[in-house]
């Protein structure tokens, strides 16, 4: 994928698996809705006391596995630097935007006061994720047995900088 294709893939989808390091045990994962702002920052809403927010305070490196909701599933893993934004107005803006993504169309501004009260009651914050790298595996799908042939190849996946051009595979 080119840098433009990676940005388009992230912008055109709405769900991801958010991954972060736990203090003990293995990594944690959580399915989230997200939106992308004008400068490619990925925005996620969470409660300030949730594990995602607490983990970012310890270690700002997180990952998102952006999911295509169509079958066969494709994905793009994005590595990000994360920050917590506690601005109340930006938090409500994000909650309105994400609810619109979930609903399939923007929400009417008349419900903004309800969303703002929910944000306050739940002590919501914005997770600002700045991509710095991706992990690519070219998709190979089998739809039926005729797809199992010499063109169904796999090669080593690779991490690459977010803005890097495509790397040729064997």
C-alpha positions in Angstrom: 0.0 0.0 0.0 1.1 3.5 -0.7 0.9 6.2 2.0 -2.3 7.5 0.3 -3.8 4.0 0.3 -3.0 3.5 4.0 -4.6 6.8 4.9 -7.6 6.1 2.8 -8.1 2.6 4.4 -8.0 4.1 7.9 -10.4 7.0 6.8 -12.9 4.7 5.1 -13.4 2.4 8.0 -14.8 2.9 11.5 -13.8 0.0 13.8 -10.5 -1.2 15.1 -8.9 -3.4 17.7 -7.1 -1.1 20.1 -4.0 -2.8 21.6 -1.9 -1.7 24.5 0.6 -3.1 27.0 -0.7 -4.2 30.4 1.3 -4.0 33.6 1.1 -7.8 34.0 0.1 -10.6 31.7 0.0 -10.2 27.9 -1.2 -7.2 25.7 -4.8 -6.1 26.0 -7.1 -5.6 23.1 -10.4 -3.7 22.9 -12.7 -3.1 19.9 -13.3 0.7 19.4 -15.0 3.0 17.0 -12.8 5.9 15.8 -12.7 9.0 13.6 -9.8 10.6 11.8 -9.2 14.4 12.1 -7.8 16.6 9.3 -4.1 15.8 10.1 -4.4 12.0 10.1 -4.7 11.8 13.9 -7.0 9.0 14.9 -9.4 9.9 17.7 -10.9 7.4 20.2 -13.2 8.2 23.1 -12.8 6.4 26.4 -13.4 7.0 30.1 -10.5 8.5 32.0 -10.5 5.5 34.4 -10.6 2.8 31.8 -7.5 0.7 31.2 -6.8 2.2 27.8 -6.3 5.7 29.3 -4.3 4.4 32.3 -2.0 2.4 30.0 -1.3 5.5 27.8 0.0 7.3 30.9 2.5 4.5 31.5 3.4 3.9 27.8 2.2 6.0 24.9 2.9 3.4 22.3 -0.3 1.6 21.2 -1.5 -0.2 18.1 -4.7 -0.2 16.1 -5.8 -3.1 13.9 -8.2 -1.2 11.6 -10.8 -3.7 10.4 -12.7 -3.9 7.1 -16.2 -5.0 8.1 -16.8 -6.8 4.9 -16.0 -10.5 4.1 -13.3 -11.6 3.4 -11.8 -9.6 6.3 -8.9 -7.3 5.5 -7.0 -5.1 8.0 -4.2 -2.7 8.4 -2.3 -2.6 11.7 -1.2 0.9 12.6 1.4 1.7 15.4 0.7 5.1 17.1 2.0 7.5 19.7 -1.0 8.2 22.0 -1.9 11.3 24.1 -4.8 12.0 26.3 -6.8 15.1 25.6 -9.1 16.2 28.5 -10.7 19.2 26.8 -14.4 19.0 27.4 -15.6 20.6 24.2 -13.3 18.4 22.0 -14.5 15.3 24.0 -18.1 16.2 23.2 -17.3 16.9 19.6 -15.7 13.5 19.3 -18.5 11.7 21.0 -21.0 13.3 18.6 -18.8 12.3 15.7 -18.4 8.7 16.8 -22.1 8.4 17.6 -22.7 9.6 14.0 -20.3 7.0 12.7 -22.1 4.3 14.6 -25.5 5.6 13.5 -24.4 5.9 9.9 -25.1 9.6 9.7 -24.3 12.8 11.7 -26.4 13.4 14.8 -28.6 16.4 15.2 -27.1 19.2 17.3 -30.2 19.1 19.5 -28.9 16.1 21.4 -25.5 17.7 22.1 -26.5 18.6 25.7 -27.3 15.0 26.4 -24.0 13.8 24.9 -22.2 16.5 27.0 -23.8 15.4 30.2 -22.9 11.8 29.4 -19.3 12.8 28.7 -19.2 14.6 32.1 -20.9 11.7 34.0 -18.6 9.1 32.5 -15.4 11.4 32.8 -14.7 10.9 29.1 -11.4 11.9 27.4 -10.1 11.8 23.8 -7.3 9.5 22.9 -5.2 11.2 20.2 -3.3 8.6 18.2 -0.6 9.7 15.8 0.4 7.0 13.4 4.2 6.3 12.9 4.3 2.9 11.3 2.1 0.1 9.9 2.4 -3.6 9.6 1.4 -5.0 6.2 0.5 -8.5 5.1 -0.8 -8.7 1.6 -4.2 -10.4 1.8 -4.6 -13.8 0.3 -8.2 -15.2 0.4 -9.6 -18.6 -0.5 -13.2 -18.3 -1.7 -13.4 -21.8 -3.1 -11.0 -24.7 -3.9 -10.1 -23.2 -7.3 -8.3 -20.4 -5.5 -5.7 -22.8 -4.1 -3.2 -22.7 -6.9 0.3 -21.4 -7.7 -0.8 -17.8 -7.5 -1.9 -18.2 -3.8 1.4 -17.1 -2.3 2.5 -15.7 1.0 5.6 -13.7 1.8 7.1 -12.2 4.9 5.1 -9.3 6.3 6.9 -6.1 7.2 6.6 -3.0 9.4 7.0 0.2 7.5 6.9 3.9 8.4 3.4 5.5 8.1 4.5 7.8 5.2 6.8 5.2 3.4 6.2 4.2 -0.1 5.3 0.6 -1.0 8.0 -2.0 -0.5 8.4 -4.6 -3.2 7.7 -8.1 -2.2 9.3 -11.2 -3.8 
